[in-house]
Amino acid sequence: MSANVTAAETDFLGRPVIAITGLGIVSSLGRGVEDNWAALSSGRSGIHRIERFSTEGLRTTISGSVDFMGAENDTSTTLSYAMAEAAGSEAIRMAGLPDEDFGGPLFLAAPPVEMEWQHRLALDAMDGAEREEAGYDRLLEVARRHPNPAIYRLTQCSRISELLADRLGTRGLPITLSTACASGASAIQLGVEAIRRGETERAIAIGTDGSITPESVIRFSLLSALSTNNERPEKASKPFSKDRDGFVMAEGAGALVLESLTAARARGARILGIIHGCGERADDFHRTRSKPDGSPIIATIKAGIADAGMEPTDIDYINAHGTSTPENDRMEATGLGAIFGEALKTTPISSNKSMIGHTLTAAGAIEAAFSVLSLQHGVLPPTINYDNPDPAIPLDTVPNTARSADIRAVLSNSFGFGGQNVCLVIGREPRA
């Protein structure tokens, strides 16, 4: 420990305490922390009918798409960047730092980049390919004969992070990661670990996802993962309810500025919250389903609480992954029950996804930001549409209406396809 670091600025293992000094949010509820929190805490849904493209013939015709970022953001890459830039710059400004010269590393959670249908069709329509049949081989041949720098840039997996690094003035090689629905939380974990290792005094973690396209909707529909409650979009996402029928795809971005508590205090920054601990474990059971005994989820929650030097009784509120799918909600409740026991029935737990939908790659970051706001305001956002409780998973879901509560620590869960699981323990202030 350096001479200028006091014991209060290190945790029980002697590591730097990680302060949160800036937040940024974009979701279907709006742009900016203030608008998002006002809508979320009032129980308003941002889920609506898809108007971006024709939904004729699709089983699901609703989403939490972000449609207000400008017509020029018409691809997944450009929209994901625009939302990440908005959230990232908001977080840095909130932290009292210049948003063009952040001076720390960037950890970005971004959706997997693929060539979108409109680009495939445009290339496929060009002359010059010997192959007549459709497919990637033909597309690659046409692309070689007709180089298009714009399409090349849009399909680079590092494109968003490179643009962000230039715009925000981050330092070092920006890191892009994709761990499915846990990605946003994984980005935060990487930032926490970099500061703990002493590699930097500050970092920015951003999760973004603007990938609602016809192809993505079809793919998730083929997995039977999406809600088909199309008639009343605002009622479609109903986590932990008996009649839940799938998640609602959504878009958005969340950003957190992370600093060592020592560095934040030295420059007089406002401390919004503390990352006490991070837990991460993998599940090798199935590409979409959790292991039936819930052991990887249980291990992840245990790891996060242990990394914080805490006990389950120290957790005052749980920001659930809560996707509204029959499988996920049941497995999350099973995992939490194994850790919290009978106390789970009286520990408030709610799902932001009931209002904003499932923002996929961005979810962990957005929900971590909402967790910080819950701690700051002493308000637990509701789980809306909770009108038909599932008797198999009795929980205090903060049903339908927000609740005032004096909370000091939140467990924020993120469980992703492919067995990626991350749990964050976020506190209101440093622990003694």
Secondary structure in CASP SS format (residue, H / E / C, confidence):
PFRMAT SS
TARGET T0000
AUTHOR 0000-0000-0000
METHOD secondary structure of the structure
MODEL  1
M C 1.00
S C 1.00
A C 1.00
N C 1.00
V C 1.00
T C 1.00
A H 1.00
A H 1.00
E H 1.00
T E 1.00
D C 1.00
F C 1.00
L C 1.00
G C 1.00
R C 1.00
P E 1.00
V C 1.00
I E 1.00
A E 1.00
I E 1.00
T E 1.00
G E 1.00
L E 1.00
G E 1.00
I E 1.00
V E 1.00
S E 1.00
S C 1.00
L C 1.00
G E 1.00
R E 1.00
G C 1.00
V H 1.00
E H 1.00
D H 1.00
N H 1.00
W H 1.00
A H 1.00
A H 1.00
L H 1.00
S H 1.00
S C 1.00
G C 1.00
R C 1.00
S C 1.00
G C 1.00
I C 1.00
H E 1.00
R E 1.00
I C 1.00
E C 1.00
R C 1.00
F C 1.00
S C 1.00
T C 1.00
E C 1.00
G C 1.00
L C 1.00
R C 1.00
T C 1.00
T C 1.00
I E 1.00
S E 1.00
G E 1.00
S C 1.00
V C 1.00
D C 1.00
F C 1.00
M C 1.00
G C 1.00
A C 1.00
E C 1.00
N C 1.00
D C 1.00
T C 1.00
S H 1.00
T H 1.00
T H 1.00
L H 1.00
S H 1.00
Y H 1.00
A H 1.00
M H 1.00
A H 1.00
E H 1.00
A H 1.00
A H 1.00
G H 1.00
S H 1.00
E H 1.00
A H 1.00
I H 1.00
R H 1.00
M H 1.00
A C 1.00
G C 1.00
L C 1.00
P C 1.00
D C 1.00
E C 1.00
D C 1.00
F C 1.00
G C 1.00
G C 1.00
P C 1.00
L E 1.00
F E 1.00
L E 1.00
A E 1.00
A C 1.00
P C 1.00
P C 1.00
V C 1.00
E C 1.00
M C 1.00
E C 1.00
W H 1.00
Q H 1.00
H H 1.00
R H 1.00
L H 1.00
A H 1.00
L H 1.00
D H 1.00
A C 1.00
M C 1.00
D C 1.00
G C 1.00
A C 1.00
E C 1.00
R C 1.00
E C 1.00
E C 1.00
A C 1.00
G C 1.00
Y H 1.00
D H 1.00
R H 1.00
L H 1.00
L H 1.00
E H 1.00
V H 1.00
A H 1.00
R H 1.00
R H 1.00
H C 1.00
P C 1.00
N C 1.00
P H 1.00
A H 1.00
I H 1.00
Y H 1.00
R H 1.00
L H 1.00
T C 1.00
Q C 1.00
C C 1.00
S C 1.00
R H 1.00
I H 1.00
S H 1.00
E H 1.00
L H 1.00
L H 1.00
A H 1.00
D H 1.00
R H 1.00
L H 1.00
G C 1.00
T C 1.00
R C 1.00
G C 1.00
L C 1.00
P C 1.00
I E 1.00
T E 1.00
L E 1.00
S C 1.00
T C 1.00
A H 1.00
C H 1.00
A H 1.00
S H 1.00
G H 1.00
A H 1.00
S H 1.00
A H 1.00
I H 1.00
Q H 1.00
L H 1.00
G H 1.00
V H 1.00
E H 1.00
A H 1.00
I H 1.00
R H 1.00
R C 1.00
G C 1.00
E C 1.00
T C 1.00
E C 1.00
R E 1.00
A E 1.00
I E 1.00
A E 1.00
I E 1.00
G E 1.00
T E 1.00
D E 1.00
G C 1.00
S C 1.00
I C 1.00
T C 1.00
P H 1.00
E H 1.00
S H 1.00
V H 1.00
I H 1.00
R H 1.00
F H 1.00
S H 1.00
L H 1.00
L C 1.00
S C 1.00
A C 1.00
L E 1.00
S C 1.00
T C 1.00
N C 1.00
N C 1.00
E C 1.00
R C 1.00
P H 1.00
E H 1.00
K H 1.00
A C 1.00
S C 1.00
K C 1.00
P C 1.00
F C 1.00
S E 1.00
K C 1.00
D C 1.00
R C 1.00
D C 1.00
G C 1.00
F E 1.00
V C 1.00
M E 1.00
A E 1.00
E C 1.00
G E 1.00
A E 1.00
G E 1.00
A E 1.00
L E 1.00
V E 1.00
L E 1.00
E E 1.00
S E 1.00
L H 1.00
T H 1.00
A H 1.00
A H 1.00
R H 1.00
A H 1.00
R C 1.00
G C 1.00
A C 1.00
R C 1.00
I C 1.00
L C 1.00
G E 1.00
I E 1.00
I E 1.00
H E 1.00
G E 1.00
C E 1.00
G E 1.00
E E 1.00
R E 1.00
A E 1.00
D C 1.00
D C 1.00
F C 1.00
H C 1.00
R C 1.00
T C 1.00
R C 1.00
S C 1.00
K C 1.00
P C 1.00
D C 1.00
G C 1.00
S H 1.00
P H 1.00
I H 1.00
I H 1.00
A H 1.00
T H 1.00
I H 1.00
K H 1.00
A H 1.00
G H 1.00
I H 1.00
A H 1.00
D H 1.00
A C 1.00
G C 1.00
M C 1.00
E C 1.00
P H 1.00
T H 1.00
D H 1.00
I C 1.00
D C 1.00
Y E 1.00
I E 1.00
N E 1.00
A C 1.00
H C 1.00
G C 1.00
T C 1.00
S C 1.00
T C 1.00
P H 1.00
E H 1.00
N H 1.00
D H 1.00
R H 1.00
M H 1.00
E H 1.00
A H 1.00
T H 1.00
G H 1.00
L H 1.00
G H 1.00
A H 1.00
I H 1.00
F H 1.00
G H 1.00
E H 1.00
A H 1.00
L H 1.00
K H 1.00
T H 1.00
T C 1.00
P C 1.00
I E 1.00
S E 1.00
S C 1.00
N C 1.00
K H 1.00
S H 1.00
M H 1.00
I H 1.00
G C 1.00
H E 1.00
T C 1.00
L H 1.00
T H 1.00
A H 1.00
A H 1.00
G H 1.00
A H 1.00
I H 1.00
E H 1.00
A H 1.00
A H 1.00
F H 1.00
S H 1.00
V H 1.00
L H 1.00
S H 1.00
L H 1.00
Q H 1.00
H H 1.00
G C 1.00
V E 1.00
L E 1.00
P C 1.00
P C 1.00
T E 1.00
I C 1.00
N C 1.00
Y C 1.00
D C 1.00
N C 1.00
P E 1.00
D C 1.00
P C 1.00
A C 1.00
I C 1.00
P C 1.00
L C 1.00
D C 1.00
T C 1.00
V C 1.00
P E 1.00
N C 1.00
T C 1.00
A C 1.00
R E 1.00
S E 1.00
A C 1.00
D C 1.00
I C 1.00
R C 1.00
A E 1.00
V E 1.00
L E 1.00
S E 1.00
N E 1.00
S E 1.00
F E 1.00
G E 1.00
F H 1.00
G H 1.00
G H 1.00
Q E 1.00
N E 1.00
V E 1.00
C E 1.00
L E 1.00
V E 1.00
I E 1.00
G E 1.00
R C 1.00
E C 1.00
P C 1.00
R C 1.00
A C 1.00
END
